[in-house]
Amino acid sequence: MICSWWLLICCFCTIEILWTWQSVVVACPAECICLSQTQVLCNTGGLREIPARLLPVTVENSALTKNHFPVIKSDAFGGLRALKKLSLDGNNITTIKPFAFRGLPRLRELSIQHTPLATVAQFAFAGLQNITTILLSHNKILRVEGFAFAGTSNVRLILLSNNPMLKIDTSAFSGLSNVEHLILPSGIRSVEPDAFVGLDTVGLLKLAYMDLTSLQPFTFRGLTNIQVLSLQESDLGVICANAFDGLTHVGTLNILNNKIDSIQELNITAAHFIRQIKLQGNHLLETPDPETMIIEGVENLIVVNNHFPCGCHIHTLLETPLANGTHSGSDFLSKNFCISPLEVNGRPMSDLDLYAIGRCQEQVTRENLEASSGRTINFYTVLCSLLATLYLSVTTWMGS
């Protein structure tokens, strides 16, 4: 009798388990494949909206690629708190609403690639506190609005390559307090002041293939604790005064293989805490004025394989800190090249006979004026002294 009751109970439990399993299977959206309670694939299913409410709440890995939903609404994945990896590649996404991914505390990797997305709006990725990777390459992104990543404090990689982005807005990356790699697209034409404010503890910030008219004042203000800041393979235009003001605690500042029209001012002091500056492979079209350049407190200043004007301004160049860095000095002329005049283009500067190259007329004129000014001051000083003596003599004579 007891065995019969146990048999009945076991049968009832088995039926209950089978019914629960069948209910779960039925709950899987028709456009998806639920490989398990933790892995769901909804690829090429023709979805026009995100079926978050139909997915198992236990899902950890989900791919909804090559569907037709144009908008990711706020809290679009609410309830899927176990989700760790999400791919939305190949969709018709044009809009990501603020706080679209709120409520995903375990999400580590998010991929939105190969979509027509043109703008990363304010707070689009806000609140993703534990995410480590955001892949946004191969979209149509023209703009990342300020505070798009607010509160996304632990991301390690943001990939924005292969987007037609032309401008980096102020505070575009504010809130990314511990990013290791921020990879930006080529073709950027404007970097606004304070574009990187709020970034802290950055491993690598690489800006390459830009086409700038100028490196504006305070471009890097607020960027701190960065291991490598690299400006490379770009047209930097004019490096304006204060361009690097507010940049602090940098391991290496690389300025590599760029075209630089002119340096209006370069003021690097010990307050910047820059350990190494490397200028390599650049083409500088105008010689900077020594009075506008200060490079102090830098452990290593490496200036090699650059091309400078080698006309009469070469004497001015040799007075700048560029020619007197820790790895420059006597090696500066042998490790850098001429860009002009045409007859010496590409030749090492050490090939030149510096004594045969006269100083530029404006430099000679300025030096003469400075010397004349000094002599004029002395002359007037002597003259005033003589007049004062004469006045005292006359006053004494008239009084007597």
Salt bridges, closest charged atoms under 4 A:
ASP75 OD1 - ARG102 NE 2.81
GLU145 OE2 - ARG143 NH1 3.88
ASP169 OD2 - ARG143 NE 2.48
ASP169 OD1 - LYS167 NZ 3.89
GLU180 OE2 - ARG156 NE 3.48
GLU192 OE2 - LYS167 NZ 3.38
ASP194 OD1 - ARG221 NE 2.74
ASP235 OD2 - LYS259 NZ 3.43
ASP261 OD1 - LYS259 NZ 2.57
GLU319 OE2 - ARG359 NH1 3.51
ASP351 OD2 - ARG347 NE 3.97
GLU362 OE2 - HIS313 NE2 2.93
GLU367 OE2 - ARG359 NH1 3.65
